[in-house]
Amino acid sequence: MLAARAALLPVMRAVLLVMIGATMASSLAAADGHDSLPLSGGGSTPVLRLSDGRVSIAVAPELGGKIISLTGSDGHERLSRSGKPYVARTAGMAYGDTEFDGIDEIFPTLGVCAANTQHPALPDHGEVCRLAWRVVDGPGISLAVDGVLQPYRLTRAITIEPDAADPAGEPSIVLSYTVANLGQADLPYVYCFHPLFAMDSDLDLELRPEQSLRVLLSSDGFLGANDRVERWDALLSGPLGGHAGKPGRNRFWKAVVQKVADARIGLHWGDGGSCAMSWSGDVLPHCAIWATEGGILDGLRHLAPEPSVASVDGLDDAIVAGEARTLKPGAIDRWTIRLRLAPKPADTKR
């Protein structure tokens, strides 16, 4: 961790202006005017922010590369914050001992896996969210992490880019990933993007009405039997009562959208703000939806659209289902996730 921090410090001291296209600039600076976050038990951890003056994103590299803040031009924080103090990462820590907020990176599994002939024992929510990432050469905020349990390198570059269809409109935050197999054997994996969006008002999902979802769980079974498959419009107008998430109903649910149409989902808050998510559907064909309205996890309220390699959580289950991706020795996979925030209408800045 000391070596990783040494690599971060020169970046943290400077404010770098990088031109994006002809009309946009991004700055790499300390989040919220500071260069660190306090940690539970003492000490602190560095924070990096990328901003173009309208949208901004903040990252804590040593906390598993965690994205801790995402704001649009209205300045409204769109990521959930649990209120738990930030805690230093250790290889053996339980995922439940982390903050359970923001955006974590999940690799090479979401569910816990026992050791077998294809991989070692793998922890719940994978290992990269427990490891310190380091700054590497690249655009925007470019970070990388090397696997400890398996030989791989996962790299993520965060940039801010104009929308090609609307250059004068809201820009997109673009997360570009590569994973390389550094070993001598095949590397099967599941990757899952894990954004916990704040449910501080009614929160709706934009999916095609005919899109089918498989119910994985729901509080008191309000969505019906587990593994039930239902159209989105039927779930929304029926048991969901018109909203994917509504604070105070104290319910939770999880379902998976298999083969997401167009590899995109929209989120719409009751305050008028929105976020359009899109991703590389060839690598991430599925998307789980997790929502809690305050009835679990100490009252947390958030909604998480989770683009994923697989429709199941565990790597072993994904292998059996034929959904895991496998990298040959020396091979590389690439994918991209785009987030486009639109502000509350009254706060739109042009």
N, C-alpha and C positions, 0 to 999 in steps of 0.2 A: 504494500500500500504506500510506503514511503516513496518508492521509485515512481509510482503513478502520480503521487502528489507533486513530486519534483517536476514532472513533465507538465503538470497543470499550471504551476505558478507563473511561468512567463506569460502564458495566455491570459491568466486572470489579471495581471497587472496592466495590461494594455487594453485600450478601446480601439478595435479594428473596424474600419469602415470598408465594406466590400460592396461594390456596385453590382446590382442584379438587374440586368437589362439596362435600359436607358433612363429609367425613371425611379428605380428603387434602390435603397441602400439598407444594408443590414449591419448591426453593430454587435460585437461580441464583448460583453461586459459583465460585471457582477450583478446578480439578481437583486432587485429592490435596493440598489445602492450599496450593497454589501458584497463581500467576496466569499461568504461562507454561511452555513447554517449551524446553529448549536445542536449538539448531539446529547441524547439522554446519557447521564453519567459523566458528562464533561467533555470538553473538546469540541471540535467543529469539523465540518466537511466542506470542500469547495463547491461553488455553484457557478454555472455558466449560463448566460442568457443570450439569445439571438433575437433581434428586433429590427423592424424596418420603420418604426414610428407608428405603425398601425396594429400589427399583430406581434406578439412576443411569446417566447417559449423559454422556460428555464429548466436546467438539467443539473442533477447531482451525480457526477460521474462515479464517485466512490460508493454510492448507494445503488449499485447494480445498473448504473446508467439511467436511473429513474428520472422521468420527466415530472417535475413538481408543480409546474404552472403553465397555463395556456390561456392567453387573453387575446381578444379581438380589439377592434378600434374603439369599442365602447368601454374598454378597460375592465369588463366583467370577467371574473375568473370562472372558467368553465370546467375545471377539474375539481373533483371531490377532495376535500381535506378532512381527514378523520379527527384531527385534534390530538392524536397520539404523538408524542415526541419522536423526532427522527432518531433512528438508532443505527449504530455502526453495524455493518454486515459481517457475519461470520459464516463459514462454510456449513456448520452444523445447525444453524438456527432454524426454527420453524417459520414457515411463511407467515403464520398467524402472529408472530412476534414482530413483523414489520408494520409499517404504518397503515397498510390496506387502503391506499388512496393513490391519486396521480396515475401515471402510466408506467407499469413495469414491463420489462421484456421477459418473455417466457420461452425458454429453449433449454434442452432438447425434448422436453415433455411438459405437459401441464399437470397430469396426474402422476402420483408416486409410482415407481416401478421397481420391482425386485431385480437383482442381478440375474442375468442369463447369458447364453452364448453370444448374444448380439450386442450387449451393452452391460456396463456395471450397474449397481443400484443407483437409481436416480431419485432425487427428492421431489416433494410436492412443489409444483410451479417451477420445476427445473432448477439449474444452478446459476445461470447468468445473472439473475436478479439478486444473488447473494455475493457476487464478485465485484471487485473494484474495476471499473473500465479506465482506459487511459486515452489521452489525446493523441491522435495520429494526424499525419498530413492529409488534407482534404478540404473540401468546401465547408463553409458554415461551421457548425459544431460537429466535428468528426471524431468519433470514439471507437475503440475496439476492445475486445475482451477475448482472452484465450481460455479454452476449457481446461478445467483441472481434472475432472473425472474422465474426460475423453479428449482426444487431440483435434481441436477445431479452433477456428478464429471467426468470431462474429463481429462485423463492422457496421456501424450506422452513421450516416451523414445526414444532418438536419440542415435544410436550407429554406429560404423564403423566396418564392417565385411568383411572378405575375400569372394570372389566368390567361391562357392563349386566346380564349374566346372573348374575354373581357379585360384587356390589359389595364384599363382605368378602374376596374372594380377591385374587390377585396382580393388580396394575394392568398396563395396557398402555402401552408407549411408542408414541406415534402421530406419524408423520411425514406432514405435510400439504404438498402441493406445488402450485404454480401455475407455468405458463410462459406468457409473453405474447410475441406477435410485435410488436416495436416498429418493424418495417420497412414498406416499401411493396410488397414482393413476398411470395409464399407462402413459408412456412418448413417444409420437410419435416424430420422429426427422428426419431431413435431415442433413447429413454431406457432406461437399465439401472441397477437397484439392484445394488450390488456389495459385499455383505457377506462378509468372510472370517472364518468362525467357527473358533475354535481346535479342533484335533483332538488334544487332550491325553489322550483316552481313545477307546475305540470310539465311533463316531458313526453314528447311523442316521437315515434319512429316513422320514417318514411320508407315503406317497403311496397312492392307491388301487391295489390290486393289479393291476387291469386297465388302469391308466394306461399309455399308450404313450410311449416315449422314442425319439428318434432319436440314435444314437451319432454323435458328432462326431470323437472321437479317444480313444485309450487307449494306455498304454505297452505296447509290443510287441504291440499289437492284441489285448489279452486280452479285450476286450469284443466282439471280432468285427470285421467289416468296417465302415469308416466309412460312414455313412448307413444302416446297418442299423436297422430299426425293431423294437423288442421290448417286450413287456409288462414293467412294473416287477417283478412277482413272479418272472418268469423270470430277469431279470438279477440280482435279489437272491439267489435260491436257487442260481443258477448261477455265473457268473464272479465276482460280487462276494463270494461266500462268506459271505453272511448279514449283511454290514455295508457300508453305503455308504462308510465310511472306517475304516481300522484302522491306527493308528500302527505303523511298522516294516515294513509290506509293501512300501514303496518303489515304489508304483505311482501313476499319475495317470490321470484320465479326465475326459471332458466329454461331456455329452449334453444334449439339449433336450427339455423336456416341452412339447408343443404343445397349446394350449387346456387349461390346467391346470384340473382339476375343482375347482370351488368357490373358485378363486384362493386357495389356502392350502396350506401345507406345514408339517409338524412336524419338528423336530430333537430327537433324544434322545441324550444322552451316556451313556457307560458308568457315570458316577458317579451317575446318577439324575436329573440336571438336564435341562431341556427348554426349547425355545423354539417357540412357535406363531407362524408368520408368516402374515399375510393381507394382501391388497392389492386395489386396484380392478381387477377383471378386465376391465372394458370398455376401459380404457386399456392395461393390461399383461396381455394374454391368454396370454403365453408365459413360460416360466421355464427358463433354462439351469441345469445343475448342473455345477459344476467341483469336483474333489477332487484333492488331492495328499497322499500318505502319506509324504513324505520323499524321494522319488526324483528330485526336480527342484527348481529354484529354491533352491539351496543348502540343501536339506533341509527346506524349509518343509512344515508339516503343517496343512492347513486344508480346509474344505468351504464352498462358496459356492452357495447357491440364489439365482439372479439373475433376479427378475421383470423382464420386458422388454416393450417395445412390439413387438419382432420376434423371430422364431425364428432370425434370422441376425445376424451381428455388424455388418457394414458398412451404412451408410445407403444406399449405392447398391444393394446387394443387396436391402435391405428395400423400396426403391422399386420395383425390378423385380418383387419377389414380391408387391407390393400390400400390404405390412405396415407401411410407414412411416406415421406420422401427419403430417398437414399442417395448419398453422395459416394461415388467411387473415390479411392485415394487420389488426392490432388485436385479433385473436382470442386467447382464453385457453383453455388446457387445465388440468384439475385432476385429481389423483389422491391416494390415501392408502395408506400402508403401516403396518401395525400389528405390533409385536413384543411378545409376552407371555411373559416368562421365568417358569419354575417352578423353584424351588430343589431341590437334593438333598434327598430326604425327611427325612434326619436333621437337616437344617438349617432346615427350614420354620419360619417364625416367624408365630405367630398371636396 
